[in-house]
């Protein structure tokens, strides 16, 4: 690898690390941001709005892919992803300065959502530009290795955001952090933005794109060529269904749902759960490059689709082992305790609520929602018409007459049956960042590391594969859309949807069927229909 090639990879990867850092800050601080900008609403409602604002950033990513992909194929790669990082970085910096709802009222959440949409649009154009730019600088036979450095950026961005948040929280204390300290990680991003822009301004245009443009062969209508022409559109669909859809759900399960599972279902405290994920990323991130380089030898398909298939087959046993190590009291309670909600079927609705906007008032629904929030495995049985609601725990009836979010009798009965509350002494807890050598902690990090290995398998070679599927004249546009639908929609909405499945079924592992099904579909479709691309010469198409 020459000095110039290393600089190209550094510029593309470093800028993308900063963009992902910006994007993850909001997700990590959603509850605090909800209190700051949606304070006019009750706590439960403000959390819903905060999460919806976060989800909006994912939903608009494919539209950013279309907009910036078109610009990238007409104007050039360098200038397009220079624009995207400016939009992303400035939006994040402004969030750090934005007055809260107590200061400027309704304008605060409106501006916040507008900034989130701008971030999502910019991120939709960033990845395609970075992947295309690096791949078009890479020699044939090494594109998997070269582009795999970009694949580390999302993980490094998450890691950096966790570290900055942990450091700031420790320095300011929880009360001050919630009041004003949360702004510091957002404001710090302006320095990262300045470094990224300075580095990217020193780049030259991609040689393959520049040659094509000098020869007058660039596309005048990349959207039409990419999506209205079946010869190319079929590869867009194959890239989505046979590639990025499964890659996206495996990635988000291994990093984001794992964190959510630890915190919300296993009741592990935020400090410990973040450290557990951080350590698994420390040990696993280098494998993005390992599998990227390996794909140059044996192909993209065996690694990406093999990762999807192995993940689909092992997610449930791995998460069960995480539960038995992180919260053994909960695992024991699930095995030994039978919980039923018995009610008139006319009063029981559907609890599926992936975006958190539904408000449940019927006693049957609120009782089941209470059990789901307490990580209780339960089933629903139907009583006679007009009968009230009761929770049956190991054969003992616990009345539940009122439609309310909490019930002392049910809560006490759950605890008496062995279901642990947050802070239970058997739940894993790390006393400091290097408290990783105790058997309980080491076992969990090892299991999370396995999940990260699945992530590196599916994600390490994906950039090279996407670049090689499409011709130079419409490459930026073509690869960006399936990537961001697969990752932004199928992957980005996974944590909320998976937990909604848990709540509606009463099984803490049922949410894993979401990634299992989509990963399995990708493995089957990809093995049958997706072409192998490792030997494609992108300089000639």
C-alpha positions as CSV (number, residue, x, y, z in Angstrom):
1,X,0.0,0.0,0.0
2,X,1.5,3.3,-1.1
3,X,1.6,6.5,1.0
4,X,-1.1,8.1,-1.2
5,X,-3.3,5.0,-0.9
6,X,-3.0,5.1,2.9
7,X,-3.9,8.8,2.9
8,X,-7.0,8.1,0.8
9,X,-8.1,5.4,3.2
10,X,-7.4,7.5,6.2
11,X,-9.3,10.5,4.8
12,X,-12.3,8.5,3.9
13,X,-12.4,6.4,7.0
14,X,-11.6,9.1,9.5
15,X,-14.3,11.3,8.2
16,X,-16.8,8.5,8.4
17,X,-15.8,7.7,12.0
18,X,-16.6,11.2,12.9
19,X,-20.0,11.1,11.1
20,X,-21.0,7.9,12.9
21,X,-19.8,9.4,16.2
22,X,-22.2,12.3,15.5
23,X,-25.0,10.0,14.6
24,X,-24.6,7.7,17.7
25,X,-24.5,10.5,20.2
26,X,-28.2,11.1,19.8
27,X,-29.1,7.5,20.2
28,X,-27.0,7.1,23.4
29,X,-28.5,10.3,24.9
30,X,-32.1,9.9,23.7
31,X,-33.7,9.9,27.2
32,X,-31.8,13.1,28.3
33,X,-32.6,14.8,25.0
34,X,-36.3,13.8,25.5
35,X,-36.3,15.6,28.8
36,X,-34.6,18.7,27.4
37,X,-36.6,19.1,24.2
38,X,-40.0,17.4,24.9
39,X,-40.4,18.5,28.5
40,X,-44.0,19.7,27.8
41,X,-45.1,16.1,27.7
42,X,-45.3,13.3,30.4
43,X,-42.1,11.3,30.8
44,X,-43.3,8.3,28.8
45,X,-44.5,10.4,25.9
46,X,-41.3,12.5,25.8
47,X,-39.3,9.3,25.6
48,X,-41.5,8.2,22.7
49,X,-40.9,11.5,20.8
50,X,-37.2,11.3,21.5
51,X,-37.0,7.8,20.0
52,X,-39.2,8.8,17.0
53,X,-36.8,11.7,16.3
54,X,-33.9,9.3,16.4
55,X,-35.8,6.9,14.1
56,X,-36.5,9.7,11.6
57,X,-32.7,9.9,11.0
58,X,-32.8,6.2,9.9
59,X,-35.9,6.6,7.8
60,X,-34.6,9.4,5.6
61,X,-31.2,7.7,4.9
62,X,-32.4,6.1,1.6
63,X,-33.5,9.5,0.4
64,X,-30.1,10.9,1.2
65,X,-28.6,8.0,-0.7
66,X,-30.7,9.0,-3.8
67,X,-30.0,12.7,-3.5
68,X,-26.2,12.5,-2.8
69,X,-25.7,9.4,-4.9
70,X,-27.0,11.4,-8.0
71,X,-24.7,14.3,-7.1
72,X,-21.8,12.0,-6.7
73,X,-22.2,10.4,-10.1
74,X,-22.6,13.7,-11.8
75,X,-20.3,16.1,-10.0
76,X,-17.8,13.7,-8.4
77,X,-17.1,11.6,-5.3
78,X,-14.7,14.0,-3.5
79,X,-17.0,17.1,-3.4
80,X,-20.1,15.1,-2.5
81,X,-18.8,13.5,0.6
82,X,-17.2,16.8,1.6
83,X,-20.7,18.2,1.5
84,X,-22.2,15.3,3.5
85,X,-19.7,15.7,6.3
86,X,-20.3,19.4,6.6
87,X,-24.0,18.9,6.9
88,X,-23.6,16.1,9.4
89,X,-21.0,17.8,11.6
90,X,-22.7,21.2,11.6
91,X,-26.1,19.6,12.5
92,X,-24.5,17.9,15.5
93,X,-22.7,21.0,16.7
94,X,-25.9,23.0,16.5
95,X,-27.7,20.4,18.7
96,X,-25.1,21.1,21.3
97,X,-26.0,24.8,21.2
98,X,-29.8,24.5,20.7
99,X,-31.8,26.0,23.6
100,X,-34.2,23.6,25.2
101,X,-38.0,23.7,25.2
102,X,-38.1,25.5,28.6
103,X,-36.2,28.4,26.9
104,X,-37.7,28.7,23.4
105,X,-40.8,26.5,23.6
106,X,-42.2,24.6,20.7
107,X,-39.4,25.8,18.4
108,X,-36.8,23.6,20.2
109,X,-38.2,20.2,19.2
110,X,-39.0,21.4,15.7
111,X,-35.5,22.5,15.1
112,X,-34.1,19.3,16.7
113,X,-36.1,17.1,14.4
114,X,-35.0,19.2,11.4
115,X,-31.4,18.7,12.4
116,X,-32.0,14.9,12.8
117,X,-33.4,14.8,9.3
118,X,-30.4,16.7,8.0
119,X,-28.1,14.2,9.7
120,X,-29.9,11.2,8.3
121,X,-29.8,12.7,4.8
122,X,-26.1,13.4,5.0
123,X,-25.3,10.0,6.4
124,X,-27.3,8.5,3.4
125,X,-24.8,10.1,1.1
126,X,-21.6,9.5,3.1
127,X,-21.1,5.8,3.0
128,X,-21.6,5.4,-0.7
129,X,-19.1,8.2,-1.4
130,X,-16.4,6.8,1.0
131,X,-16.8,3.2,-0.3
132,X,-16.7,4.2,-3.9
133,X,-13.8,6.6,-3.5
134,X,-11.6,4.1,-1.7
135,X,-12.5,1.2,-4.0
136,X,-11.7,3.3,-7.1
137,X,-8.3,3.9,-5.7
138,X,-7.6,0.3,-4.8
139,X,-5.8,-2.1,-7.1
140,X,-7.6,-5.2,-8.5
141,X,-7.3,-8.0,-6.0
142,X,-7.2,-5.8,-2.9
143,X,-10.5,-4.0,-2.9
144,X,-11.8,-6.1,0.0
145,X,-8.8,-5.3,2.1
146,X,-8.8,-1.6,1.2
147,X,-12.5,-1.0,1.7
148,X,-12.6,-3.0,4.9
149,X,-10.9,-0.1,6.7
150,X,-14.1,1.9,6.1
151,X,-16.1,-0.9,7.6
152,X,-14.4,-0.3,10.9
153,X,-15.7,3.3,11.0
154,X,-19.2,2.6,12.3
155,X,-17.9,0.5,15.2
156,X,-15.1,3.0,16.0
157,X,-17.7,5.8,15.9
158,X,-19.9,4.0,18.3
159,X,-16.8,3.2,20.5
160,X,-15.7,6.8,20.4
161,X,-19.2,8.1,21.4
162,X,-19.4,5.7,24.3
163,X,-16.0,6.8,25.6
164,X,-16.7,10.5,25.3
165,X,-20.1,10.1,27.1
166,X,-18.6,7.9,29.8
167,X,-15.7,10.4,30.4
168,X,-18.0,13.4,30.4
169,X,-20.5,11.7,32.8
170,X,-17.6,10.9,35.2
171,X,-16.2,14.4,35.0
172,X,-19.5,16.3,35.5
173,X,-21.5,13.9,37.6
174,X,-24.9,12.5,36.7
175,X,-27.0,15.6,37.8
176,X,-24.8,18.1,35.9
177,X,-24.5,15.8,32.9
178,X,-28.3,15.7,32.6
179,X,-28.6,19.4,33.1
180,X,-25.9,20.7,30.7
181,X,-23.0,18.2,30.4
182,X,-24.8,16.2,27.7
183,X,-24.0,19.1,25.4
184,X,-20.2,18.6,25.6
185,X,-20.0,15.5,23.4
186,X,-22.0,17.3,20.7
187,X,-19.9,20.5,20.9
188,X,-16.6,18.5,20.8
189,X,-17.6,17.2,17.4
190,X,-16.8,20.6,15.8
191,X,-13.1,19.8,16.3
192,X,-13.5,16.4,14.7
193,X,-15.4,18.1,11.9
194,X,-12.6,20.6,11.3
195,X,-10.0,17.8,11.1
196,X,-12.1,15.8,8.7
197,X,-12.8,18.7,6.3
198,X,-9.1,19.7,6.3
199,X,-8.1,16.2,5.4
200,X,-10.7,15.8,2.7
201,X,-9.9,19.1,1.1
202,X,-6.5,17.7,0.3
203,X,-7.9,14.8,-1.7
204,X,-8.0,14.5,-5.4
205,X,-10.9,13.2,-7.4
206,X,-11.2,9.4,-7.9
207,X,-8.9,8.5,-10.9
208,X,-11.5,6.1,-12.4
209,X,-14.3,8.7,-12.2
210,X,-12.0,11.6,-13.4
211,X,-11.0,9.5,-16.5
212,X,-14.6,8.7,-17.3
213,X,-15.6,12.3,-16.9
214,X,-12.7,13.6,-19.1
215,X,-13.8,11.1,-21.8
216,X,-17.4,12.5,-21.6
217,X,-18.8,9.1,-20.5
218,X,-20.4,10.2,-17.2
219,X,-24.1,9.7,-16.6
220,X,-26.5,12.6,-17.2
221,X,-29.4,10.9,-15.5
222,X,-28.0,8.4,-13.0
223,X,-31.3,7.8,-11.2
224,X,-33.0,6.8,-14.5
225,X,-30.1,4.5,-15.5
226,X,-29.8,3.0,-12.0
227,X,-33.5,2.3,-11.2
228,X,-35.5,2.5,-14.4
229,X,-33.3,0.2,-16.4
230,X,-34.0,-3.4,-15.4
231,X,-30.5,-4.6,-16.3
232,X,-29.2,-2.5,-13.4
233,X,-32.3,-2.4,-11.2
234,X,-32.3,-6.2,-10.8
235,X,-28.8,-6.0,-9.2
236,X,-30.1,-3.2,-6.9
237,X,-32.8,-5.6,-5.7
238,X,-30.3,-8.5,-5.4
239,X,-27.9,-6.3,-3.5
240,X,-30.7,-5.5,-1.0
241,X,-32.4,-8.9,-0.6
242,X,-29.3,-11.1,-1.1
243,X,-26.8,-8.8,0.7
244,X,-27.5,-5.7,2.7
245,X,-30.8,-6.8,4.3
246,X,-29.2,-9.7,6.1
247,X,-26.0,-7.8,6.7
248,X,-28.0,-5.0,8.3
249,X,-29.9,-7.1,10.8
250,X,-26.8,-9.1,11.8
251,X,-24.9,-5.9,12.4
252,X,-27.6,-4.2,14.4
253,X,-28.3,-7.4,16.4
254,X,-24.6,-7.9,17.3
255,X,-24.0,-4.3,18.4
256,X,-27.2,-2.3,19.1
257,X,-29.8,-4.9,20.1
258,X,-27.2,-6.7,22.2
259,X,-26.7,-3.4,24.2
260,X,-30.5,-2.9,24.4
261,X,-31.0,-6.5,25.5
262,X,-28.4,-6.1,28.3
263,X,-30.0,-2.8,29.6
264,X,-33.7,-3.1,29.0
265,X,-34.3,-6.9,29.3
266,X,-31.5,-8.2,31.5
267,X,-31.5,-5.0,33.7
268,X,-27.7,-4.5,33.5
269,X,-26.8,-1.0,34.5
270,X,-25.8,1.5,31.7
271,X,-22.2,1.8,32.8
272,X,-21.5,-1.9,32.8
273,X,-23.4,-2.7,29.6
274,X,-21.6,0.0,27.7
275,X,-18.3,-1.3,28.9
276,X,-19.1,-4.9,28.0
277,X,-20.0,-3.8,24.5
278,X,-17.0,-1.5,24.3
279,X,-14.6,-4.4,25.2
280,X,-16.2,-6.7,22.7
281,X,-15.6,-4.1,20.0
282,X,-12.0,-3.6,21.1
283,X,-11.3,-7.3,20.6
284,X,-13.4,-7.7,17.5
285,X,-12.9,-4.6,15.3
286,X,-9.7,-5.8,13.7
287,X,-11.6,-8.7,12.1
288,X,-13.3,-6.3,9.7
289,X,-10.0,-6.1,8.0
290,X,-9.3,-9.8,8.3
291,X,-12.5,-10.8,6.6
292,X,-12.2,-8.0,4.0
293,X,-8.7,-9.2,3.0
294,X,-9.9,-12.9,3.1
295,X,-12.7,-12.0,0.7
296,X,-10.1,-11.0,-1.9
297,X,-8.9,-14.6,-1.8
298,X,-12.0,-16.7,-1.5
299,X,-14.8,-14.3,-2.6
300,X,-17.3,-12.0,-1.0
301,X,-20.3,-14.4,-1.1
302,X,-19.0,-17.2,1.1
303,X,-18.0,-14.8,3.9
304,X,-21.1,-12.5,3.9
305,X,-23.7,-15.1,3.3
306,X,-21.9,-17.6,5.6
307,X,-22.0,-15.0,8.4
308,X,-25.7,-14.4,7.8
309,X,-26.4,-18.2,8.0
310,X,-24.3,-18.9,11.0
311,X,-25.8,-15.9,12.9
312,X,-29.4,-17.1,12.0
313,X,-28.6,-20.5,13.4
314,X,-26.9,-19.4,16.6
315,X,-28.5,-16.1,17.8
316,X,-31.0,-17.7,20.2
317,X,-28.5,-20.0,22.0
318,X,-25.9,-17.2,22.3
319,X,-28.4,-14.7,23.7
320,X,-29.6,-17.4,26.2
321,X,-26.0,-17.9,27.3
322,X,-25.7,-14.1,27.7
323,X,-28.8,-14.1,29.9
324,X,-27.6,-17.0,32.1
325,X,-24.3,-15.2,32.7
326,X,-25.4,-11.6,32.9
327,X,-28.6,-12.2,35.0
328,X,-28.7,-15.8,36.3
329,X,-31.5,-15.0,38.6
330,X,-33.7,-14.0,35.7
331,X,-32.8,-17.1,33.7
332,X,-33.7,-19.3,36.7
333,X,-37.0,-17.4,37.2
334,X,-37.9,-17.9,33.5
335,X,-37.2,-21.7,33.8
336,X,-39.0,-22.2,37.2
337,X,-41.9,-19.8,37.1
338,X,-45.1,-20.0,35.0
339,X,-46.9,-16.8,34.5
340,X,-50.3,-16.3,32.8
341,X,-52.5,-13.4,32.2
342,X,-56.1,-14.5,32.2
343,X,-58.7,-12.2,30.9
344,X,-61.8,-11.8,28.7
345,X,-60.5,-12.0,25.1
346,X,-62.6,-9.0,24.1
347,X,-60.5,-6.8,26.4
348,X,-57.1,-8.0,25.1
349,X,-55.6,-6.2,22.2
350,X,-52.4,-6.4,20.2
351,X,-49.3,-5.2,22.1
352,X,-47.1,-4.8,18.9
353,X,-45.8,-1.2,19.3
354,X,-42.5,-0.8,17.5
355,X,-42.5,3.0,17.4
356,X,-43.9,3.4,20.9
357,X,-46.8,5.7,20.0
358,X,-49.6,3.5,21.2
359,X,-51.1,4.1,24.7
360,X,-52.6,1.0,26.3
361,X,-55.5,1.5,28.7
362,X,-57.3,-1.9,28.8
363,X,-56.4,-3.8,32.0
364,X,-55.4,-6.9,30.0
365,X,-53.0,-4.9,27.8
366,X,-51.5,-2.9,30.7
367,X,-50.9,-6.1,32.7
368,X,-49.0,-7.7,29.9
369,X,-47.1,-4.5,29.2
370,X,-46.1,-4.4,32.9
371,X,-44.8,-8.0,32.7
372,X,-42.9,-7.3,29.5
373,X,-41.2,-4.3,31.1
374,X,-40.2,-6.6,34.0
375,X,-38.7,-9.1,31.6
376,X,-41.2,-11.7,32.7
377,X,-42.0,-14.6,30.4
378,X,-45.7,-15.0,30.3
379,X,-48.6,-16.5,28.3
380,X,-52.1,-15.2,27.7
381,X,-55.2,-17.4,28.5
382,X,-58.7,-16.3,27.9
383,X,-61.4,-16.4,30.6
384,X,-65.2,-16.1,30.4
385,X,-66.8,-13.1,28.8
386,X,-67.0,-10.2,31.2
387,X,-64.4,-11.6,33.6
388,X,-61.8,-9.4,35.1
389,X,-58.0,-9.6,34.7
390,X,-55.8,-11.7,36.9
391,X,-52.2,-12.7,36.7
392,X,-51.6,-16.3,37.7
393,X,-48.1,-17.0,39.0
394,X,-47.2,-20.7,39.6
395,X,-50.9,-21.4,40.0
396,X,-51.6,-18.6,42.4
397,X,-54.1,-15.9,41.4
398,X,-53.0,-12.3,41.7
399,X,-55.9,-9.9,40.9
400,X,-55.3,-7.0,38.5
401,X,-58.4,-4.9,38.4
402,X,-57.3,-1.4,37.3
403,X,-55.9,-0.3,33.9
404,X,-52.7,1.2,35.1
405,X,-49.0,0.9,34.2
406,X,-47.9,-0.5,37.6
407,X,-49.5,-2.7,40.2
408,X,-47.9,-3.3,43.7
409,X,-49.5,-6.7,44.1
410,X,-48.3,-8.0,40.8
411,X,-44.8,-6.5,41.3
412,X,-44.5,-8.1,44.7
413,X,-45.7,-11.4,43.4
414,X,-43.2,-11.3,40.6
415,X,-40.4,-10.6,43.0
416,X,-41.5,-13.3,45.3
417,X,-41.4,-15.8,42.4
418,X,-37.7,-15.0,41.9
419,X,-37.8,-12.4,39.1
420,X,-35.0,-9.9,40.0
421,X,-35.2,-6.1,39.9
422,X,-32.5,-3.9,38.6
423,X,-29.6,-3.8,41.0
424,X,-30.0,-7.5,42.1
425,X,-26.6,-8.8,43.4
426,X,-26.5,-11.6,40.8
427,X,-26.7,-9.2,37.8
428,X,-23.3,-8.5,36.3
429,X,-21.7,-5.3,37.4
430,X,-18.2,-3.9,36.5
431,X,-16.5,-1.8,39.1
432,X,-14.1,-0.1,36.7
433,X,-13.2,-0.3,33.0
434,X,-10.6,-3.0,33.4
435,X,-12.7,-5.3,35.6
436,X,-12.8,-7.9,32.8
437,X,-11.0,-10.9,34.3
438,X,-13.8,-12.2,36.6
439,X,-15.4,-15.3,35.1
440,X,-18.9,-13.7,34.8
441,X,-17.6,-10.6,33.0
442,X,-15.2,-12.5,30.8
443,X,-17.9,-15.0,29.7
444,X,-20.2,-12.2,28.6
445,X,-17.5,-10.3,26.7
446,X,-16.6,-13.6,25.0
447,X,-20.2,-14.1,23.9
448,X,-20.5,-10.5,22.7
449,X,-17.2,-10.9,20.9
450,X,-18.8,-13.8,18.9
451,X,-21.6,-11.5,17.9
452,X,-19.1,-8.9,16.8
453,X,-17.3,-11.6,14.7
454,X,-20.6,-12.2,12.9
455,X,-20.8,-8.5,12.3
456,X,-17.3,-8.4,10.8
457,X,-18.0,-11.3,8.5
458,X,-21.1,-9.7,7.0
459,X,-19.9,-6.1,7.0
460,X,-16.2,-6.4,6.3
461,X,-16.5,-7.4,2.5
462,X,-19.8,-5.6,1.8
463,X,-18.4,-2.4,0.5
464,X,-16.2,-4.1,-2.1
465,X,-19.1,-6.3,-3.2
466,X,-21.4,-3.4,-3.7
467,X,-18.9,-1.4,-5.6
468,X,-18.1,-4.3,-7.9
469,X,-21.8,-4.9,-8.7
470,X,-22.3,-1.6,-10.5
471,X,-20.7,0.4,-13.3
472,X,-18.7,3.5,-12.6
473,X,-21.1,5.9,-14.2
474,X,-23.9,5.1,-11.8
475,X,-22.0,3.3,-9.0
476,X,-22.5,5.9,-6.2
477,X,-26.3,6.0,-6.8
478,X,-26.8,2.3,-7.3
479,X,-25.0,1.0,-4.2
480,X,-26.1,3.7,-1.8
481,X,-29.8,2.9,-2.0
482,X,-29.8,-0.8,-1.2
483,X,-27.1,-0.2,1.5
484,X,-29.2,2.3,3.3
485,X,-32.5,0.5,3.0
486,X,-30.8,-2.7,4.3
487,X,-29.0,-0.9,7.1
488,X,-31.2,2.1,7.8
489,X,-34.6,0.4,7.6
490,X,-34.2,-3.3,8.2
491,X,-31.3,-2.8,10.6
492,X,-32.0,0.6,12.1
493,X,-35.6,-0.3,13.1
494,X,-34.5,-3.7,14.6
495,X,-34.1,-2.8,18.3
496,X,-37.6,-1.2,18.6
497,X,-39.3,-3.9,16.5
498,X,-37.6,-6.7,18.3
499,X,-38.6,-5.4,21.7
500,X,-42.2,-4.9,20.4
501,X,-42.2,-8.6,19.5
502,X,-40.9,-9.4,23.0
503,X,-43.7,-7.4,24.6
504,X,-46.4,-8.8,22.4
505,X,-45.4,-12.5,22.9
506,X,-44.2,-12.5,26.5
507,X,-40.9,-14.2,25.5
508,X,-37.6,-12.3,25.9
509,X,-36.0,-14.2,23.1
510,X,-38.9,-13.9,20.6
511,X,-37.5,-10.6,19.2
512,X,-34.5,-12.5,17.8
513,X,-36.8,-14.0,15.1
514,X,-36.7,-10.7,13.4
515,X,-33.0,-10.8,12.5
516,X,-33.1,-14.6,12.1
517,X,-35.7,-14.6,9.4
518,X,-34.2,-11.8,7.4
519,X,-30.6,-13.1,7.7
520,X,-31.8,-16.5,6.6
521,X,-33.7,-15.0,3.6
522,X,-30.5,-13.1,2.6
523,X,-28.4,-16.3,2.9
524,X,-30.8,-18.3,0.6
525,X,-31.4,-15.6,-2.0
526,X,-27.7,-14.6,-2.0
527,X,-26.4,-18.1,-2.5
528,X,-28.8,-18.7,-5.3
529,X,-28.9,-15.4,-7.2
530,X,-26.1,-13.0,-6.2
531,X,-23.0,-13.1,-8.5
532,X,-19.5,-13.4,-7.1
533,X,-17.7,-10.1,-7.7
534,X,-14.2,-10.4,-6.4
535,X,-12.6,-10.8,-9.9
536,X,-14.5,-7.9,-11.5
537,X,-12.2,-5.2,-13.0
538,X,-14.0,-1.9,-12.1
539,X,-11.6,0.1,-14.2
540,X,-13.2,-1.2,-17.4
541,X,-16.9,-0.8,-16.7
